[in-house]
């Protein structure tokens, strides 16, 4: 029960936190710093994929 809520909260935080990285990607693109934008976008995709896995674990914990 507690683990499911923990995974749900963690998934929401990770998916919400990935939005920060995508916002930073847009900021770097506006400054025409394409290498930094690409790196930050890769980090954002990685964070959102971890959040997706945490959401999947929360679904598995549901009884």
N, C-alpha and C positions, 0 to 999 in steps of 0.2 A: 504494500500500500504506500509506504513512505518512499520506496524506491521509484515507484511509478510517478509520483508527484515530482520527485527530484529530477527524473529524466524529462518530464514535461516542461518544467521550469528551465532546465538547462537547454533544451531544444529551442524554446522560445527566445532565450537570451542569445544563443548562437545565431539563430536565423535573423533576429533583430540586429545583432552586432555585425552581421555580414552586410547589412544595408549601409553601415558606416563606411566600409571598404569600397562599396560601389559608389558612394557619394564622393569619396576621395579620388576614385578613378575619374569621375567626371571633372573634378577640380584639376587634376593633372592634365587631362585632355584639353581643358580650356587654356592651360598654360603651355600647351604643345610639347609637353614632356612625355613622349609616347612610351619610352622604356619604363619609366616609373609607373605610368598608367597600366601597362601590361602586367608588371609585377604585383601591383596592388589588386588588380582584377583577379589574378591567379590566387592570391591570398583570400579574397572574398569568396571565390568559388570553393576553395578548400574549407573555409569556415562554414559555408552553407551546407556543404556535403556532410560535415561532421554533425551539424544540427539536424540534418535529415536522418542520420543514423540514430541519434539520440531520440528522435520522435518515433522511429521504428522500435527502439527498445522500450519506450513507454507503452506502445501498443502491445508488445509481447507481454509486458508485465500485467496488463489488464486481465482480470479474471472473469 
